Amino acid sequence: MYSQLKIWFLRVGSCSRGRGQARSRASGFSLIELMVAVTVLAMITVALMVVLNQTQRVLRGSTSQVDVLETGRAVLDMIDRELCEFRPVSKYTGEVPTFIVILKGAHEVRYTNRWDVVPLQIQEPLTQVLPRISVLRTNYLNDVFFVTLRNRQWRAIGYKVWGEKGAVGDLYRVEWSWNAAPERPINANLALYVVSNFCYTTPASYARYRKIASGVVHFHVRPLVGSTLTNQPGWQRNVKMQPLPEFNACEWLFYDGIVPPMLEVELGVLEPALYARIEPWDEGRVREYLNDKPSAVQIFKRVIQIPAFDPEVYK
């Protein structure tokens, strides 16, 4: 009897142990399940890395965009303030222009019936194809010169885009100043001196120039004369309009206290990273690269009213 009970207990114990081992084996993960779990975790990790990388790229892009926007606005604000101080320079400089807008290139200061700035060789502007509408946009590079009055100090100020690549460069500012009585601020000899220096010198050869913006592909200043002048080339009321039909542009010279009523100023700037990338290239490669990339140029535009404008002098 005792031996039979012992055998029965041994059988029951072995059966219970077998069922426990089976349950423990059934509750584990298979190799396929582990591989699926690892794959899912890897996919989640890769997706998170892509999202974080894209976020970082957007943040860096917004930072460079802010740099470009701040540069463009700061330059236009400075030009706006200085042009608002623009004053006629009186009759003592009647033969010398005191407001000049010319295209980038070689010019000659020449005397005919008065001192004139004559274009010799104009640099071809950069054109870009606008998407969808297939229209060419012309990026002009102007040299601008004018005279301002601040308190009792007269200043002759010039802006010039300079760069070895031609189509893109840096915007420089140059200034001459002198203290004098406002009723006789400047004579013809001094005016001719500063105009000649502005036309013949470059930032590379003249220490007075100061760089204020980089990566400039478009700097266009257009006098808005409205009905005060007709659209005829040549001399009109101490104003000379020199048309350049091959570039669809004009050069302007204002004499003897004549100032335009308003000016339209446009500034086109490249992002710093893009400008640093194309800076080592030659001019032909730069033009070819930028030709179909108008979106790479950030355009700033402002219409500036000249407080010193007197409509009576146009009559």
C-alpha positions in Angstrom: 0.0 0.0 0.0 2.7 2.4 0.9 4.7 1.7 -2.2 1.6 2.2 -4.4 1.0 5.7 -2.9 4.6 6.6 -3.4 4.5 5.6 -7.0 1.3 7.6 -7.5 2.8 10.8 -5.9 5.8 10.5 -8.1 3.6 10.3 -11.2 1.6 13.3 -10.2 4.7 15.4 -9.4 6.3 14.5 -12.7 3.1 15.4 -14.6 2.8 18.8 -12.8 6.5 19.6 -13.5 6.0 18.7 -17.2 3.0 21.0 -17.5 5.0 23.9 -15.8 7.9 23.4 -18.1 5.5 23.5 -21.1 3.9 26.6 -19.9 7.3 28.3 -19.4 8.3 27.3 -22.9 5.1 28.6 -24.3 5.3 32.0 -22.6 8.8 33.0 -24.3 9.4 35.1 -27.5 10.4 33.4 -30.7 13.3 34.5 -32.9 11.0 36.0 -35.5 9.1 38.1 -32.9 12.4 39.4 -31.6 13.6 40.3 -35.1 10.3 42.1 -35.8 10.6 44.1 -32.6 14.1 45.1 -33.3 13.2 46.2 -36.9 10.3 48.3 -35.6 12.5 50.0 -33.0 15.1 50.7 -35.7 12.5 52.2 -38.0 11.3 54.5 -35.2 14.9 55.5 -34.5 15.6 56.3 -38.1 12.3 58.3 -38.4 13.1 60.3 -35.4 16.6 61.1 -36.7 15.1 62.2 -40.1 12.6 64.5 -38.3 15.3 66.0 -36.1 17.6 66.5 -39.0 14.9 68.2 -41.0 14.1 70.4 -38.0 17.7 71.4 -37.6 17.9 72.2 -41.3 14.9 74.4 -41.1 16.2 76.2 -38.1 19.6 76.8 -39.8 17.8 78.0 -43.0 15.6 80.4 -40.9 18.8 81.8 -39.3 20.4 82.5 -42.6 17.2 83.9 -43.9 17.1 86.3 -40.9 20.7 87.3 -41.7 19.7 88.2 -45.3 16.6 90.1 -44.3 18.4 92.1 -41.7 21.2 93.0 -44.1 18.7 94.1 -46.8 16.6 96.1 -44.4 19.6 97.7 -42.7 21.1 98.8 -46.1 17.8 100.3 -47.3 17.2 102.1 -44.0 20.7 103.7 -44.2 20.1 104.8 -47.8 16.6 106.0 -46.9 18.0 108.2 -44.1 20.7 109.6 -46.2 18.5 110.3 -49.2 16.0 112.1 -47.0 18.8 114.5 -46.2 19.5 115.1 -49.9 19.7 118.8 -50.6 20.2 120.9 -53.7 23.7 122.3 -53.9 22.9 125.8 -55.2 23.8 127.6 -58.4 27.6 127.5 -57.7 27.8 123.9 -59.2 25.5 124.4 -62.2 28.0 122.8 -64.6 28.7 119.8 -62.3 26.1 117.0 -61.6 25.3 116.6 -57.9 23.0 113.6 -58.3 24.2 110.7 -60.5 22.7 107.3 -61.3 24.9 105.3 -63.7 25.2 101.6 -64.6 28.3 99.6 -63.5 31.1 99.9 -66.0 33.7 102.3 -67.3 32.7 106.0 -67.5 34.5 109.2 -68.5 34.0 112.7 -66.9 33.9 115.0 -70.0 33.2 118.6 -70.5 31.0 119.7 -73.5 28.6 122.5 -72.6 28.8 121.3 -69.0 30.5 118.5 -67.1 29.1 115.2 -68.3 29.5 111.5 -67.2 29.7 109.5 -70.5 29.5 105.7 -70.5 32.4 104.0 -72.3 31.8 100.3 -71.5 28.8 99.0 -69.6 29.0 95.7 -67.9 26.2 93.4 -69.1 23.6 92.9 -66.4 22.7 89.4 -65.1 19.4 88.1 -66.4 17.4 85.3 -64.7 14.5 83.3 -66.0 11.4 83.6 -63.8 9.6 80.2 -63.4 6.3 79.4 -65.0 6.0 82.7 -66.9 9.3 82.3 -68.7 10.1 86.0 -68.4 13.6 87.4 -68.0 14.4 89.5 -64.9 17.3 91.9 -65.3 19.5 92.5 -62.3 21.0 96.0 -62.6 24.1 97.2 -60.7 24.0 101.0 -60.3 26.6 103.4 -59.1 24.9 106.2 -57.2 26.2 109.6 -56.1 24.5 112.5 -54.3 25.1 115.4 -51.9 23.4 115.7 -48.4 23.3 118.3 -45.7 23.4 117.4 -42.0 23.5 120.4 -39.7 26.3 122.5 -41.1 28.2 119.7 -42.7 27.9 118.9 -46.4 28.6 115.3 -47.5 29.1 113.8 -50.9 28.1 110.1 -50.7 28.5 107.4 -53.2 27.4 103.7 -53.4 29.1 101.3 -55.7 28.9 97.5 -56.2 32.3 96.0 -56.8 33.4 92.4 -57.3 35.7 90.4 -59.5 32.9 88.2 -60.7 31.0 91.1 -62.3 27.5 89.7 -61.9 27.7 89.5 -58.1 29.8 91.6 -55.7 29.8 93.7 -52.5 28.1 97.0 -52.0 30.5 99.7 -50.9 29.9 103.2 -49.6 32.3 106.2 -50.0 32.0 109.7 -48.4 33.6 113.1 -48.6 32.6 115.8 -46.1 33.4 119.4 -45.4 32.1 122.2 -43.2 30.8 125.3 -45.0 28.1 127.9 -45.0 24.9 126.4 -46.4 24.3 129.4 -48.7 27.6 128.6 -50.5 28.3 125.0 -49.7 30.5 123.9 -52.6 32.2 125.3 -55.6 32.4 123.8 -59.1 36.0 122.7 -58.6 35.3 120.8 -55.4 32.2 119.2 -56.9 34.2 118.1 -60.0 36.9 116.7 -57.7 34.5 114.4 -55.8 32.5 113.4 -58.9 35.7 112.5 -60.7 37.0 110.5 -57.7 33.7 108.6 -57.5 33.7 107.8 -61.3 37.3 106.8 -61.6 38.1 105.1 -58.4 37.2 101.6 -57.2 37.0 100.1 -53.7 40.1 98.1 -54.5 42.1 101.3 -55.2 40.6 103.9 -52.8 40.7 103.5 -49.0 37.6 105.7 -48.4 35.3 102.9 -49.5 33.6 100.8 -46.8 31.8 97.5 -47.4 28.2 97.5 -46.2 26.7 94.4 -47.8 28.0 91.2 -49.5 26.5 89.0 -52.2 24.7 91.8 -54.0 23.4 90.9 -57.5 20.9 93.7 -57.9 21.2 97.4 -56.8 18.9 99.5 -58.9 18.0 103.2 -58.2 15.4 104.7 -60.5 14.4 108.4 -60.3 10.6 108.7 -60.4 10.2 112.0 -62.2 6.5 111.5 -63.3 5.1 114.3 -65.3 7.9 116.7 -64.4 9.9 115.5 -67.4 9.1 113.8 -70.6 10.5 110.5 -71.6 12.8 112.0 -74.2 16.6 111.4 -74.0 19.0 114.2 -73.6 19.0 117.5 -71.6 15.7 118.7 -70.0 15.6 121.4 -67.3 19.1 120.7 -66.0 18.5 117.0 -66.1 20.1 114.5 -68.5 18.6 111.2 -69.2 21.0 108.9 -71.1 19.1 105.8 -72.5 20.9 102.5 -72.9 18.4 100.6 -75.1 20.6 97.5 -75.3 20.1 97.0 -71.6 16.6 98.5 -71.3 18.0 101.1 -68.8 18.8 104.8 -68.4 21.5 106.8 -66.7 20.5 110.0 -64.9 22.4 113.3 -64.2 20.9 116.1 -62.2 22.4 119.6 -62.2 22.0 123.0 -60.5 19.8 122.2 -57.5 17.5 119.9 -59.4 16.4 116.8 -57.4 14.0 114.0 -58.3 10.7 113.9 -56.4 11.0 110.3 -55.5 13.4 107.4 -55.9 12.7 103.7 -56.3 15.5 101.6 -54.7 15.8 97.9 -55.2 18.4 95.6 -53.6 18.9 92.0 -54.4 21.1 89.9 -52.1 22.2 86.2 -52.0 22.2 84.1 -48.9 25.7 84.1 -47.2 26.1 80.3 -47.6 25.4 80.5 -51.4 27.6 83.5 -51.9 30.5 81.8 -50.1 29.9 78.7 -52.4 30.1 80.6 -55.7 32.7 83.1 -54.7 35.7 81.1 -56.0 34.0 80.4 -59.3 34.7 82.4 -62.5 32.2 84.9 -63.9 30.9 82.6 -66.6 30.1 79.8 -64.2 28.5 82.2 -61.8 26.2 83.7 -64.5 25.3 80.2 -65.7 24.5 79.0 -62.2 22.3 82.0 -61.2 20.6 82.2 -64.6 17.8 79.8 -63.6 17.8 80.4 -59.9 15.8 83.6 -59.4 14.5 82.3 -56.0 18.1 82.5 -54.7 18.0 86.3 -54.8 16.1 88.1 -52.0 14.7 91.3 -53.4 14.1 94.4 -51.2 12.3 97.4 -52.6 11.5 100.8 -51.2 10.1 104.1 -52.7 11.8 107.1 -51.1 10.3 110.6 -51.2 12.9 113.4 -51.4 11.8 116.2 -49.0 13.9 118.8 -50.8 12.1 118.4 -54.1 10.8 121.7 -55.4 8.4 121.4 -58.4 8.9 125.1 -59.3 12.4 124.4 -60.5 11.0 122.1 -63.2 8.9 124.8 -64.7 
